[in-house]
Amino acid sequence: MAPPILTALDHHLTPEARRWLADAVARVGDDPTAVRSVFPAVGRRCGRGPLVDGWAVADAARARLLAALPLRGAALVEEITALHRYGDSAEQRAVLRSLALLEDTDASFADLGLPLVRAALWGNDTDLIEAALGPYAGRHLDEDGYRHAVLKCVFCGIPLDRVAGLTERADRELARMLADFAHERVAAGRDVPSDIWPIVRAHPGALEASGLPGEATSSSPDRRAAAAAALAAFTGAE
């Protein structure tokens, strides 16, 4: 059975785009090096508009090309790493979004794609950070790496509901880190992203340990106001 994203792609493509992609997939299956010429052409031939679940049409079409590569393990990683390195941001995003699909297709791929995830997290392109934190990263990032990836999203303004695996992986240490972040924001008189509160609230004591509640009696009006807003949001978090 085709992955849902590829099924959605089939329903979206025009007949002309479908024929072009089918031909490109066949070429890649016969000769893996063909992906280097067809991968950049996808946006122009298949479209760049939105598809579903944050994917663009071009993302899904490129994922189909990568899944067609007759390569496994290290050889597959080498090819997609080159596509990522030399591609533009849209091509890099597609590689990142495809990692879970590639692992589902080839178990030997395993955690070999993690360097690409980490490269995205080191940068500041929010589209790439979000693309990197899909199901593949949710499965393979270690605990510390995952926590820091979530914190990076908070710093960059990426909604946490776009981070795969958060419900299962949000632990007390992540709650502590987010509570400390909230305290730093309040101490600067700034708003706190509302989507951190369910995680903090799920671990009693994390907010108090951060020292944030003490800001409610700060001599600074800005800090008092920020603390009041943060505490109200924390209390009302679901």
N, C-alpha and C positions, 0 to 999 in steps of 0.2 A: 504494500500500500504506500502511495506517495505521501510524503510529509504534507501536512495541511497548507503550509506556505506555498508549496509547489503546486498544489491543487488550486489554490486561489490564483496563482499566476496563470494557470491554464485558462481560467475563466476570464481573465483580464486582457490577455494579449489579442491583438488583431490577427486575422489570418496570415497577413504578410509577416508580422513579427513572429508568429508561431512557426512559420516555415523557416524563417531565418535561424531561429534558435534551434530547431530540430536539426538543421544542417550543421550548425556550429557544434552541437553536442556530438553528432556523428564524427565530425572532423577531430574533435578532441579525443574521442574514444579510440580512433585509429592512430592518432599521433599526438601525444601529450603536449608537445611543443606548440601545437596550434593554438592552445589556450592563450598564449602570449599575444597573439594578434586579434583574437576575437573578444577577449576579456575587455579591452578598452572600448570596443565598439558597441557594447551592449546598450548603453544609455541612448545612443542615437538610433539603434535599430529596434529596441524593445520599449523604450519610454523611460521617463525618470519620475513619474508621478507616484503618489502614495499607493500602497497596496493594503495591508492590514497589519495590526500589532506593531506599528512603528517601522515596518519594512517598506522600502520603495520597490517599485516594479523591477528596477535595475538590480537591486540587491538580490531578489529572488531569482532572476534570470542568471545572474553570475553564480549564485549558489548551485543552480542546476549544472552549469558548466564545470564547476569544481567537483561536484559529485560524480560527473562523468569521467573524470581523469582515471585512467587505468594504472594508478600508482597507489602504493600503500606505505604506511609507516614513515620512515625518514625521507624517502623519495618524495612522498606527497607533501611533507612539511617543507622540503627544500623548494618545491615548485610554488607553493602558495606563499612562502616567505618572499620569494623574488617578486611575485605579483604584488604583494603588499609593499615591498620596499620601493618599487619603481612606479607604483600606481598613484593616481591622484587620491584625494580624500574619499571620493565616492567609491573607488575601487578598494581602498583600504577598509572602508566600512563594510563592504560586501564580504570581504575575506573574514573579518571578525564575526559577522553575523552567521557565517557559514560553518564555524568551527564545530558546533554541536552536531550539525548534520553530517559533517565529515567523520566525526567519531562514531555516529550511529551507523554509518556506512562501513567503517573500517575500525574495528576494535583496537588494532595495533597503533592507531593514531594517538589514543589515550591522552596523556597530558603533554604531548610534544608541541602543541600549539600555544602553551602558556607564555613563551617569550613574546608572542604577538600581543597577547592580552596585557602583559606588563608594559610593553612599549606604549600602548595606548594610554595606560594609566599614568605613565610618567609625563605625558603631554597634557595639553590644555584644550584640545579640541573636544567639545562636549559631545558632538555626534559620535566621535570615535570611542570616547569613554563609555557612553551609553551602549554602543554596539558591542563593546568588549565585555560588558557585564551581563551577557545573556546566560542561557543554561550551561554553556561550556564552562565559563568562569565559576558559576555557582557550584558546579561539581568539582572543579579542580583547584581553585585557589586555596592555599592553606589558610588557617584561621586568621593569622595576623594579616596576611595579604588581603583577605576578604574584608576584614574590619576597616583597614585603611582605604580600600576601594569604596566602601560605603561612605566613609568620612570625606573622601575626595568628591563624591557626588554631592554631598551636602554643601561643601565649599563652593562647588561649581554651579549650584542651583539645579541639579538634575533631580527630578522627582524620584523618591525612593521606590515608588511602585514600579519603576522600570528596571530595578535591580533583581535579577533572578535569584531565587533561593532565600530571600530575606526572611520569610516567615520561619523557615527551618533553621537558619543559621544565625539569627540575631540572638546573641548571648549576653550575659551580664557584663562582660568586658566591653562589648560594643555599646551597651547602654551607658556604661561609665564614660566612655569616650564622647558619646553624644551629649551627655549631661555636662561634661566639662566644656565642650564646644559651646553649648547654650549659655553657660556661665560667662564665657569669654565675650559672647555677643551682647549679653545683658550688661556686662561691665563696660562695654563700649557704647551703651545706650542704643543698641540696634535690635531689630526684630529677629526672632528665631524661626527657622522653617518649621511649619506645623507638623510635617510628616515624621519628625524625629520622636514626637511625644509618645506614640503607641509603644515604641521600643523601650523608651526610658521608663514608662509607666509599668511595663511588664516585669520590671526588676526593682522591687521596692528597696528604697534606700539609696538608689543611684543618684537621684536628684539632690537629696539632702547632703550626700557626701561631696557633691560638686561645690557646695557653698552658695549656689544660686539663691535659695530662699532668703539668705541674709541680705541680698541686694534690695529687698523690699523696704529696708530701713536706711538705705544709703543716704548720705547727705546730698548726693547729686540728683536733681529732679529727673534728668534723663535716665539715669540708672534705675530709679524707683519706678518710673513709668514702664521701662522695658521689662523690669522684673514682674510688675503687676500683669502685663500682657502675657508674659511667658508662663507665669503660674496659673493664670486663668486658662490658657490653652492646654497646659499639662493636666489640669483638673478635668477639663472637658474632653480630653482625648479618649477615643474609643478603641 
